[in-house]
Amino acid sequence: MREIVHLQIGQCGNQIGAKFWEVIGDEHGIDYTGRDRGASALQLERIGVYYNEAYGRQRGSGLGRRGGGGPGPLTRCSLSAGGRYVPRAVLVDLEPGTMDSIRSSQLGTLFQPDSFVYGTSGAGNNWAKGHYTEGAELAEGVLEAVRRESEGCDCLQGFQLVHSLGGGTGAGLGTLLLARVRDEFPDRILSCFSVLPSPQVSDTVVEPYNALLSVRPLAAAADACFCLDNEALHGLCRRALRLAAPRYGDLNRLVSLTMSGVTTSLRFPGQLNADLRKLAVNMVPFPRLHFFAPAFAPLAAPGPQQRALSVAELTQQMFDGRNAMAACDPRRGRYLTVACVFRGRLSTQEVERQLLAVQSRHSERFVDWIPHNVKVAVCDVPPRGLDMAATFIGNSTAIQELFTRLLERFSAMFRRRAFVHWYTSEGMDLAEFEEAESQVRDLVSEYQQFQEARGLPEEDQGGEEAEVGAEEQEPGGAP
């Protein structure tokens, strides 16, 4: 079994992560106590990707850790886990409030006590606190929990991290842990679900600083980053779900639907992207260009008027930029690669036919120098409550719009050095801000470069091949 270790960091990451475990537990027939209540053997076929089987042994001799094993009391628990499935998860925060709310919820008994790693002081929406001071003190305790989960795996394929880029813990500590896990497990795949901030849903004025400082380590250390933009989520709730004043719970439900769809081909047998590495190989043509815009279909307000959609309608909704979870318009960019995961009992021939039709109608939206850059997976297991659904993963150059907006908001404040003293007082240097800004501008330029690139004319390709052939025929050269 190719196992995944899941990390959820900060208040936003833990709230989304809790919803994720609720959704996939329902799909796999695992109840809130961790016991199998499913009706199909297919539900347990790849249960080991995200869950540990705990038969007949005592778990919970570990610790609910405060401060990562630093000074202060440790809470010890004993929990019999015989005959249970336990999430292979590490839940992290710099304050205990979110951990307490998860443990007191229905989902709380599902996790092992030593899966909770938390501090007491919080990050105060400060990236530097999460990355350099408070977060650095907690990091070793988190890595200890990650090592413990990894050592229990037969064949670890990688890590999945859920966090927000707007706060201090998810952004600061999240990117610190990303870099530390990359150093410790250099040959494993790191996949991130990152929620980007927006003025529509904002708690703090320093979100542009926290988010921009996070993009650099995400570009350097992650193998795949699914961008979940609060602005797009807010728009989807109002437009598609017809919610006049969306709450965080509504946004988290959308994110969990997307995460469930993205991980479908990891959790159930499929024809494509059976693990994280195959997903990365299919989707990432250049190392730094691994920021994806996911989408989910169908999205509709709950009610009796709902009807089953056809494959053609699902495909149309997937490629509609208004259904994307990242606030960027794909019409203003070009797709480098695309993966589509269809769920439900449907014809694979019809799926392929509809995808070919989309590529033919909108050929200008796809780069012409990566042939066959739309991949498809079909899974017979639909999401709960739907007959069929589809999840879209697009690696589009239009994603640069997210970074451009961040740069504009960052520059407006940093030009006047507004709020910078809160970061420098934690040991940061102004040069770090300038370097982060420069690297994000380079990332935007790289996306723009490949958006404007065009395939070589056939005669030029022939000429190049002839030149290569002539070089290979030089004396002493390889035949």
Secondary structure, 3 states (H helix, E strand, C coil): CEEEEEEEEHHHHHHHHHHHHHHHHHHHCECCCCCECCCCCHHHHCHHHCEEEECCCEECCCEEEEHHHCCCCCEECCEECCCEEEECEEEEECCHHHHHHHHCCHHHHHCCHHHEEECCCCCCCCHHHHHCCHHHHHHHHHHHHHHHHHHCCCEEEEEEEEEECCCHHHHHHHHHHHHHHHHHCCCCEEEEEEEECECCECCCCCHHHHHHHHHHHHHHHCCEEEEEEHHHHHHHHHHCCCCCCCCHHHHHHHHHHHHHHHCHHHHCCCCCCCCHHHHHHHHCCCCCCCEEEEEEECCCCCCCCCCCCCHHHHHHHHCCHHHECCCCCHHHCCEEEEEEEEEECCCHHHHHHHHHHHHHHCHHHECCCCCCCEEEEEECCCCCCCCEEEEEEEEEHHHHHHHHHHHHHHHHHHCCCCCCHHHHCCCCCHHHHHHHHHHHHHHHHHHHHHHHCCCCCHHHHHHHHHHHHHHHCCCCCCC
